[in-house]
Amino acid sequence: QVQLVESGGGLVQAGGSLRLSCAASRTSIFRFFTMGWYRQAPGKQRTLVASITSGGVTNYADSVKDRFTISRDNAKNTVDLQMNSLKPEDTAVYYCNKWPATPVDWGQGTQVNVSS
C-alpha cells in the first residue's frame, strides 16, 4: 500500500491557475507505478484527469487537454498537476492514485473551487 497525500487546492477565479501536489510514501516503489490525478465533482463519479507513466509518458482527458500538465519527480516521490485556464466545471475534489487506481490507496483529496 502506498500512502498518498494531496495538497494545493483552493478557491480561484475562472481563468486562474493552481498547482496540485501529491506526496507518496513507500518511496522505494513509487517510481515503478503509473500515477494519475482523478477528480470527483458533487453527484458525479470519480474520473481520471491525467496520468503519467514511470518513464514520463503523459495522457489527458479531453476536457483538460492543453490546460493541465501532469509531472512527476521520482527523486522526491511526488506527482504534480499544473492547472491553467481553470473553468467552473473543473470544480471538484482532486485525488492522486496509481493508474489503474487501487481502492486502498485513495487519500483525502484536495478541494478545488473555480468561481465564475
C-alpha contacts under 8 A as a table, 3 or more apart, distances in Angstrom:
res1	aa1	res2	aa2	distance
1	Q	26	R	7.85
1	Q	104	V	6.97
1	Q	105	D	6.35
2	V	24	A	6.50
2	V	25	S	5.73
2	V	26	R	5.80
2	V	30	F	7.82
2	V	105	D	5.92
3	Q	24	A	5.65
3	Q	25	S	5.16
3	Q	26	R	7.31
3	Q	105	D	6.16
3	Q	107	G	7.28
4	L	22	C	6.38
4	L	23	A	5.66
4	L	24	A	4.69
4	L	25	S	6.63
4	L	96	C	7.05
4	L	97	N	7.18
4	L	105	D	6.78
4	L	106	W	7.12
4	L	107	G	5.63
5	V	22	C	5.42
5	V	23	A	5.26
5	V	24	A	6.64
5	V	107	G	5.98
5	V	108	Q	7.19
5	V	109	G	7.34
6	E	20	L	7.11
6	E	21	S	5.70
6	E	22	C	4.40
6	E	23	A	6.59
6	E	94	Y	7.93
6	E	95	Y	6.58
6	E	96	C	6.88
6	E	107	G	7.19
6	E	108	Q	7.22
6	E	109	G	5.48
6	E	110	T	5.82
7	S	20	L	5.76
7	S	21	S	5.33
7	S	22	C	6.44
7	S	109	G	7.52
7	S	110	T	5.68
8	G	18	L	7.13
8	G	19	R	5.95
8	G	20	L	4.48
8	G	21	S	6.10
8	G	110	T	6.89
9	G	18	L	7.02
9	G	19	R	7.52
9	G	20	L	6.25
9	G	110	T	5.19
9	G	111	Q	5.15
9	G	112	V	4.89
9	G	113	N	7.90
10	G	18	L	7.83
10	G	110	T	7.94
10	G	111	Q	6.17
10	G	112	V	5.04
10	G	113	N	6.11
11	L	112	V	6.13
11	L	113	N	4.69
11	L	114	V	5.88
11	L	115	S	7.37
12	V	16	G	6.04
12	V	17	S	7.24
12	V	18	L	7.72
12	V	112	V	7.90
12	V	113	N	6.32
12	V	114	V	5.03
12	V	115	S	6.28
13	Q	16	G	5.58
13	Q	86	L	7.63
13	Q	114	V	5.38
13	Q	115	S	4.76
13	Q	116	S	6.17
14	A	85	S	6.91
14	A	86	L	5.28
14	A	87	K	5.00
14	A	88	P	6.26
14	A	114	V	5.73
14	A	115	S	5.66
14	A	116	S	5.32
15	G	84	N	7.03
15	G	85	S	4.14
15	G	86	L	4.87
15	G	87	K	6.41
16	G	84	N	6.15
16	G	85	S	5.46
16	G	86	L	5.50
17	S	82	Q	7.50
17	S	83	M	5.39
17	S	84	N	4.41
17	S	85	S	6.22
17	S	86	L	6.17
18	L	82	Q	6.20
18	L	83	M	5.25
18	L	84	N	6.76
19	R	80	D	6.93
19	R	81	L	5.65
19	R	82	Q	4.45
19	R	83	M	5.93
20	L	80	D	5.47
20	L	81	L	5.00
20	L	82	Q	6.40
20	L	83	M	7.87
21	S	78	T	6.81
21	S	79	V	5.97
21	S	80	D	4.35
21	S	81	L	6.42
22	C	78	T	5.39
22	C	79	V	5.21
22	C	80	D	6.08
22	C	96	C	6.43
23	A	77	N	6.09
23	A	78	T	4.64
23	A	79	V	6.84
24	A	27	T	6.57
24	A	30	F	7.02
24	A	77	N	5.59
24	A	78	T	6.17
25	S	30	F	7.72
25	S	77	N	7.54
26	R	29	I	6.17
26	R	30	F	6.60
27	T	30	F	5.14
27	T	31	R	7.57
27	T	77	N	6.09
28	S	31	R	7.31
29	I	32	F	5.68
29	I	33	F	7.40
30	F	33	F	5.79
30	F	74	N	7.20
30	F	77	N	6.42
31	R	54	S	5.72
31	R	74	N	5.41
31	R	77	N	7.30
32	F	54	S	5.52
33	F	53	T	6.74
33	F	54	S	5.74
33	F	98	K	6.36
33	F	99	W	7.58
34	T	51	S	6.89
34	T	52	I	5.59
34	T	53	T	4.11
34	T	54	S	5.45
34	T	98	K	5.78
34	T	99	W	5.46
34	T	100	P	7.94
35	M	51	S	5.54
35	M	52	I	5.46
35	M	53	T	6.42
35	M	54	S	7.83
35	M	79	V	7.49
35	M	96	C	7.18
35	M	97	N	5.86
35	M	98	K	4.29
35	M	99	W	5.27
36	G	48	L	6.83
36	G	49	V	7.29
36	G	50	A	5.54
36	G	51	S	4.04
36	G	52	I	6.34
36	G	96	C	5.57
36	G	97	N	5.50
36	G	98	K	5.68
36	G	99	W	5.56
36	G	101	A	7.94
37	W	48	L	6.13
37	W	49	V	5.52
37	W	50	A	5.35
37	W	51	S	6.33
37	W	81	L	7.38
37	W	94	Y	6.85
37	W	95	Y	5.65
37	W	96	C	4.41
37	W	97	N	6.58
38	Y	46	R	6.49
38	Y	47	T	5.36
38	Y	48	L	4.29
38	Y	49	V	5.06
38	Y	50	A	7.09
38	Y	94	Y	5.63
38	Y	95	Y	5.07
38	Y	96	C	5.96
38	Y	97	N	7.62
39	R	46	R	5.41
39	R	47	T	5.57
39	R	48	L	6.61
39	R	49	V	6.67
39	R	92	A	5.84
39	R	93	V	5.43
39	R	94	Y	4.28
39	R	95	Y	5.95
40	Q	44	K	6.20
40	Q	45	Q	5.87
40	Q	46	R	4.27
40	Q	47	T	6.46
40	Q	92	A	5.23
40	Q	93	V	5.30
40	Q	94	Y	6.57
41	A	44	K	5.37
41	A	45	Q	7.27
41	A	46	R	7.38
41	A	91	T	6.46
41	A	92	A	4.20
41	A	93	V	6.39
42	P	92	A	6.97
48	L	51	S	7.61
48	L	61	A	7.02
49	V	60	Y	5.91
49	V	61	A	5.21
49	V	64	V	7.09
50	A	58	T	7.15
50	A	59	N	5.53
50	A	60	Y	4.35
50	A	61	A	6.18
50	A	69	T	7.94
50	A	70	I	6.51
51	S	58	T	5.56
51	S	59	N	5.27
51	S	60	Y	6.62
51	S	70	I	6.93
51	S	99	W	7.11
52	I	55	G	7.76
52	I	56	G	5.54
52	I	57	V	5.35
52	I	58	T	4.39
52	I	59	N	6.55
52	I	70	I	6.81
52	I	71	S	7.01
52	I	72	R	7.62
53	T	56	G	5.08
53	T	57	V	5.20
53	T	58	T	6.61
54	S	57	V	7.58
56	G	71	S	7.42
56	G	72	R	7.45
58	T	70	I	7.07
60	Y	64	V	6.59
60	Y	65	K	5.61
61	A	64	V	5.68
61	A	65	K	6.14
62	D	65	K	5.19
64	V	67	R	5.41
64	V	68	F	5.64
65	K	68	F	6.19
66	D	69	T	7.71
67	R	83	M	6.15
67	R	84	N	5.15
67	R	85	S	6.09
67	R	86	L	7.70
68	F	81	L	6.70
68	F	82	Q	5.48
68	F	83	M	4.48
68	F	84	N	6.01
69	T	81	L	5.64
69	T	82	Q	5.03
69	T	83	M	6.61
70	I	79	V	7.19
70	I	80	D	5.68
70	I	81	L	4.55
70	I	82	Q	6.37
71	S	79	V	5.66
71	S	80	D	5.28
71	S	81	L	6.53
72	R	77	N	7.53
72	R	78	T	5.66
72	R	79	V	4.11
72	R	80	D	6.06
73	D	76	K	5.40
73	D	77	N	5.78
73	D	78	T	5.35
73	D	79	V	6.33
74	N	77	N	4.72
74	N	78	T	6.56
83	M	86	L	6.58
86	L	90	D	6.48
86	L	114	V	6.79
87	K	90	D	5.38
87	K	91	T	7.61
87	K	114	V	6.15
87	K	115	S	7.76
87	K	116	S	7.51
88	P	91	T	5.66
88	P	113	N	7.36
88	P	114	V	4.69
88	P	115	S	5.66
88	P	116	S	5.94
89	E	114	V	7.56
90	D	112	V	7.55
90	D	113	N	7.52
90	D	114	V	6.70
91	T	111	Q	7.80
91	T	112	V	5.35
91	T	113	N	4.63
91	T	114	V	5.45
92	A	111	Q	6.08
92	A	112	V	5.52
92	A	113	N	6.69
93	V	109	G	5.90
93	V	110	T	5.42
93	V	111	Q	4.35
93	V	112	V	6.02
94	Y	109	G	5.26
94	Y	110	T	5.24
94	Y	111	Q	6.20
94	Y	112	V	7.07
95	Y	106	W	7.19
95	Y	107	G	6.79
95	Y	108	Q	7.33
95	Y	109	G	4.50
95	Y	110	T	6.64
96	C	106	W	7.29
96	C	107	G	7.51
96	C	109	G	7.40
97	N	100	P	7.99
97	N	101	A	5.57
97	N	102	T	7.09
97	N	105	D	6.37
97	N	106	W	6.27
98	K	101	A	4.82
98	K	102	T	6.54
98	K	105	D	7.89
99	W	102	T	7.70
101	A	105	D	7.67
102	T	105	D	5.61
102	T	106	W	7.31
103	P	106	W	5.90
106	W	109	G	7.88
